[in-house]
Amino acid sequence: MKIINKLLIISVILLTTACQISNASDVIESLVAENSIKSEKAALPSSDIILSRAQYHEKLYGFWLGQSIANWTGLVTEMDKIGGAGPHGVFYTREDWGKKDQPSIWGQGVPSQLSKNIDFVFKDEDEIWGSDDDTDIEYIYQHLLFTHKTSILSAKQIRDGWIKHIYSEEQSPFGLADDGKQENFLWVSNQRAHELMLKDGLLPPATSHPDNNKEYDMIDAQLSTEIFGFFAPTRPDIALKMAHLPIRTTARANAAWAAEFYVIMYSLASLADDSWPIKAQIQWMANTARQRLPHHSYSAKMFDLVKARYHSGVKWERVRDELYQKYQVNQEDGYDITSKQLYCNGCFASGINFAASIISLLYGEGNIVETIKIAALAGWDSDNPAATWGGLLGFMIGKNGVEAAFNRKFSKQFNIHRTRGNFPNQGIDNFAQMAERGLAIIDRVVVDEMEGSIDLNNDAWHIPKIKVVLAPGN
């Protein structure tokens, strides 16, 4: 274990009343300063992994930007194609990109209002990105880690944060959803977990226990916890520790393992050898994260099938069709969602959406534009895999890389109050400040969890290099 020779806590005196604060950005900057933990070492071991905080800030900005582009693009085709009889069972192919969008299962015959055609959805520099369930709960978790000045959230902190920032259907100010209920932008396991917190007073992980939450094998944790990997750069073991309870707020078994796969991918993004082509980095990260999936699990078998077909040169559309037949029709490898006779045949399920995500991950080959295209066309809950990989690749290439990939500039503003509530500045934030808060969280993780240090002179983290063994989940 390494001993930190000198720990310097940089603190600021915060203004104590709202009337003394000129604007929300002042509050955020003050909180960042207060939450930042700085340390120095008299002699820094050469075996340390050194990461630039400035570069990491640009990468976190790229994460939020890439995730937002992919999220809103994926929403155009969300639930258009889920299998079964009728037009919703005729899956998209690459030839459909740029053509007219077709109605989703809840679209009542009307294509997406976001775009008439299947195409990218952007926000110009004078516009504001809106939150969605692919970004808002990650935003909440970052806020809770930051304001509680902790690396590991307690069950009570999670529950209280969910209740404070997520509206119930009865409280929601967002109007009516398609089903006639008040829209609160929660579905399946997230909705059930929130009800258990609010009405029954349950704490995680009881909120995902199958006896309490029959939706435990849905997709929810896969789209709301990936960010914990970025909070533990190069150390997937610590990322899993940080994400353990947030994942088990809504997921168990295969759904939890799939979420952990994503968390590991995000953590490994800082460890991948950037002298390799990004395609090789992605494959190394995926193969490493695969170690977490128990060999008997359907999530592991789905990954292995897609990987084998990819390396055999099979087109991604054929692989998607094979997954549908194998798992939703034939219910192989213990994937029995169809037999449960769920709404839309379990189109929100963890398994089939995880499988679809591996298609876009591998066939996209690290190209953010192509990866988002494939994710949007692959089917089912298409905005979720798109957002996961858009965020990962946005991080890997950074803000400037995202702008170069799309050959344009984007809005930097973000409205968390589109879907959640009770945040400063009426919910208007920006990616630079969101990235800054992420750095403050990592400062604490590096010192408290990794026993590393922060080089004040060079604005860098020094992370002890250790061998991490990823055991299969249980």
Protein Blocks (a to p, Z undefined) as FASTA:
>chain_A
ZZdfbdcdddddddfbfklpmbfklmmmmmmmmmpccdddfbdcfkbccddfklmmmmmm
mmmmmmmmmmmmmmmmgokbggdedjklmccdfklgopacdddfklnopacfkbmbdcdd
dddfkbccdddfklmmmmmmmmmmmmnopabdcfklmmmmmmmmmccfklpcnbpafkop
acehiahjlmmmmmmmmmnopacfklmgmklmmklmmmklmmmmmmmmmmmghilmlmmm
mmmmmmmmmggcjlmmmmmmmmmmmmmmmmpcfkbcfklmmmmmmmmmmmmpcfkbmklm
mmmmmmmmmmnopafklmmmmmmmmmmmnopghiaklmnopghhhplbmklmmmmmmmmm
mmnnopaklmmmmmmmngpjlklmmmmmmmmmmmmnommlmmmmnopaddfbdcfklmmg
hiehhhpacfklmmmmmmmmmmmmmmmmnopacdfklopaddddddddddddZZ
